[in-house]
Amino acid sequence: MTAEGNQVSPKKILETVFDLIRNFSKFFSFSIEAEEMKTIEL
């Protein structure tokens, strides 16, 4: 992110937030799958 001005558009904030949520949910589901794989191996 660049600090080109004090004005940050709400649309940009929403896009960033959704990107974070999407990445987090991807990582979270991946972690759950990894845990399930571990329990299956045991």
C-alpha positions in Angstrom: 0.0 0.0 0.0 1.2 3.5 -0.8 0.6 6.6 1.2 0.0 8.9 -1.7 -2.6 10.8 0.1 -4.6 11.0 3.3 -7.7 9.8 1.4 -8.2 6.1 1.2 -11.2 4.9 -0.8 -13.7 2.7 1.1 -13.7 0.4 -2.0 -10.0 -0.1 -1.7 -10.4 -0.9 2.0 -13.1 -3.4 1.3 -11.0 -5.1 -1.4 -8.1 -5.4 1.0 -10.3 -6.8 3.8 -11.9 -9.4 1.4 -8.5 -10.4 0.2 -7.3 -11.0 3.7 -10.5 -13.0 4.6 -10.1 -15.1 1.4 -6.5 -15.8 2.1 -7.2 -16.6 5.8 -10.0 -18.9 5.0 -7.9 -20.7 2.4 -5.1 -21.1 5.0 -7.6 -22.2 7.7 -9.2 -24.9 5.6 -5.7 -26.1 4.5 -4.7 -26.3 8.2 -7.9 -28.3 9.0 -7.1 -30.7 6.1 -3.6 -31.1 7.3 -4.8 -32.0 10.8 -7.2 -34.5 9.4 -4.4 -36.1 7.4 -2.3 -36.4 10.6 -5.1 -38.1 12.5 -5.7 -40.5 9.7 -2.0 -41.5 9.6 -1.9 -42.2 13.4 
